[in-house]
Amino acid sequence: MRLLFPNPGLKERIPSHEDLEKMEKEEAGDRPKWDNKAQYLLTCVGFCVGLGNVWRFPYLCQSHGGGAFMIPFLILLVLEGIPLLYLEFAIGQRLRKGSVGVWAAINPYLAGVGIASMTVSFLVGIYYNTITAWVMWYFFNSFQSPLPWSQCPLNANLTDLVSECKRSSPVDYFWYRSTLNTSDAIEESGGLQWWMVLCLVAAWTVLYICCIRGIETTGKAVYITSTLPYLVLTIFLIRGLTLKGSVDGIKFLFTPDLDELVNPSTWLDAGAQVFYSFSLAFGGLISFSSYNPVHNNCEQDAIIIAIINGCTAVFAATVIYSIIGFRATEQFDACLNENIVTLLNAFNLAEGTVTESNYDEMLQNFNSTASGSEVLQGLSLNTCNLRTFLSDGVEGTGLAFIVFTEAITKMPISPFWSALFFIMLFCLGLSTMFGSVEGVVVPLQDLNIFPKKCPKEVLTGIVCLTSVFIALIFTLQSGNYWLALFDSYAGSIPLLIIAFCEMIAVVYLYGIDRFNEDIEFMIGHKPSIFWQATWRVVSPLIVFVIFVFYFITKVTAKLTYITWNPNSANFPVLDTSPYPNWVYVIIFLLAGLPCLFIPGFALYKLLQKILPHKNHQ
Amino acid sequence: MLEKVLFLLCLSSSVLAQQFCTPGASEGYKVRLSIKSALGDEAYAWNENEMFLFRATLAFAMRSQYNGKEFQVSDIIVCDETPRVSFWFVVKSPTSSQLVDKEDVERAVRQYRNRINGAFLLTDTYLEFIGIPPTLAAPVNPGTPPWLIVFGVVMGAVVAGIIVLAVSTVVQKKRKKNQEAEDEENEEETRVKTVENVTYENTCGVYNKSFSDDERLTRM
């Protein structure tokens, strides 16, 4: 006897198998449909493959033992990622509704899960598209030679370089000053930066035109946005491999350090990366699957998309680290040459006496003489270590906008490479946003908040417009700090809770037996013992464990953030400052509010039932 | 006898001149050339002739800066040459045996830095005058920032696309409505025609005044 919670009235709420066959034959034109399977697969791949594959996975890979990180990543991909993906695809295809519709059909008290998905999609979409706006800004600025981040600007009286730029670097200056114009702390909001507002409006307008008619338009857009990144990555790989030092970077990335496997945080980070990389619990995947024909093979789809996602992550990591290897080698060479010149100048030796190859032995020679070592102490020779340059902690926006842009300035015909790189990032971000918008618009339609006559174009427009206004907060001078806040809290904890609830709802409320029968009806065979085991025990357990550890880490960690403060003593190293007290309220709103919708809506439905009916007559 | 006197005079004057030039002289500058780094394979060797060229170029700079003062190559005194290719120099005034002030030398060098660099096929980074900062290139300020142009192009295309899509949706909807209205009208007309045809046939054979009003029906 399988564990099954009582769920009265389920049969009335969902279409039966016969209804589904009828709908399939009559082709009820109300619900949108995919033009072909390729559009569906490309949209799902685009939703899953996002900026995280490019700038989070390579960092995790390198910092958690290189090639050894593949082991926890692949294991958790199979045990956590694919089952959850299959579950969302199957339930969407079976119940043929968006996220709110699906959970409301399983049990009216569960609609809160759908609302939570919608809220998370909305919050994440707002800050994710701001990153796309930043990418657009860099893209617009790529059409000039020399690139604006390749040299420091001069100060007001043209006597010297700007101090902030001189002390840090041109790329840092361009990112923190010319682009963001960051303030020193999150409390100092500063004003709206007009150029950022323009880019933000541009990003949302491009998104709007792609989503204006739902999957009718996004289905066409994904032919470009989902395929272009692969083309660009291949071009960059070929270019990267011809640069000096690229192979060092790749070797550094993949050199396995099996000791890291004993470290629990490696497994935790791998699990979290798999989870977030698949864009689960946003509601977008359920929506996309609901437009499929009833007998579509969703098991095959889930496996294909999971494999593509994993391979893309590894491929992108290789490309990124080939370029990082090149940059690190350039930095190392520059560092060494600086030392050589200092030595030559100090000891007045002819050029060519000290070269990269005999640097160490010459240094020893100088050190051995008394007068030589005295002079040496007076000089400030840099320590040049290739490994230090390679492990320059590079993830997130720092990777794309500082490290990679610097590497690009060292390549010939930099504007071309810059434009290519940023159009790739733009496509990656945009295709993920399609899923986000879908995860907000379809539940809104299901909830009947707006009148049914309201055309989809207007609804999408309202969603985009509201998002633009809220996203203006990220165009303030403190915008970067707000975005980091959103990134840490809006898109982390709530998703884990929603995913856990989804699995419990499908397995124990909808019933695993009924689900198995549905899948047999849809694709022709019952899911194997592997799926049974993962859906019922393994995947919920993994998600629960990740959630507990994540929660504990976030709650016990001191709430600090890193700031760019030109007045601090450690400049240009980023300062760690504590958050002000009112941030706790914001964190609660971001992380807690979506989760509270789940019990909140159940309570609301309960009250509706219990309270006397005369209120509703 | 005379030759010996002349020889002694020359020696003493050069010794006198050398006294002016010492490393760290207050009115002198240190110069450092990095020819191999700048020119690589095409580097030339530093020798006496190159030193002569340097002194001549500097004399040229001093002459051009201070019109009227006829500096000679001998007025540029060099000392402390090293294998690095660095040395100190001081500038002696052509008329007196006083050294020219540091600031005046600096002004001349800055003014004619390009010409001095050009003579040696080097740039400010490779021909260094220690203590004289290189002149920075004035930034190029385009009228409209290039990014605004690209932004304008992209936004223009996207907004045009949105308008086209919106208009096409509205036109499609109108066409649908017109189509539906036309369908309804056609249905009504056929209904009316059948009713009127029936009345006409029923009254066939009997003179019917309404026949004269039937023109609007028979006209096809």
Boltz contact constraints between the chains, C-beta under 6 A:
constraints:
  - contact:
      token1: [A, 140]
      token2: [B, 147]
      max_distance: 6.0
  - contact:
      token1: [A, 140]
      token2: [B, 150]
      max_distance: 6.0
  - contact:
      token1: [A, 140]
      token2: [B, 151]
      max_distance: 6.0
  - contact:
      token1: [A, 141]
      token2: [B, 147]
      max_distance: 6.0
  - contact:
      token1: [A, 143]
      token2: [B, 146]
      max_distance: 6.0
  - contact:
      token1: [A, 143]
      token2: [B, 150]
      max_distance: 6.0
  - contact:
      token1: [A, 144]
      token2: [B, 146]
      max_distance: 6.0
  - contact:
      token1: [A, 154]
      token2: [B, 136]
      max_distance: 6.0
  - contact:
      token1: [A, 154]
      token2: [B, 139]
      max_distance: 6.0
  - contact:
      token1: [A, 202]
      token2: [B, 155]
      max_distance: 6.0
  - contact:
      token1: [A, 205]
      token2: [B, 158]
      max_distance: 6.0
  - contact:
      token1: [A, 206]
      token2: [B, 158]
      max_distance: 6.0
  - contact:
      token1: [A, 209]
      token2: [B, 158]
      max_distance: 6.0
  - contact:
      token1: [A, 209]
      token2: [B, 161]
      max_distance: 6.0
  - contact:
      token1: [A, 209]
      token2: [B, 162]
      max_distance: 6.0
  - contact:
      token1: [A, 212]
      token2: [B, 165]
      max_distance: 6.0
  - contact:
      token1: [A, 344]
      token2: [B, 84]
      max_distance: 6.0
  - contact:
      token1: [A, 348]
      token2: [B, 82]
      max_distance: 6.0
  - contact:
      token1: [A, 348]
      token2: [B, 84]
      max_distance: 6.0
  - contact:
      token1: [A, 349]
      token2: [B, 84]
      max_distance: 6.0
  - contact:
      token1: [A, 350]
      token2: [B, 83]
      max_distance: 6.0
  - contact:
      token1: [A, 351]
      token2: [B, 36]
      max_distance: 6.0
  - contact:
      token1: [A, 352]
      token2: [B, 36]
      max_distance: 6.0
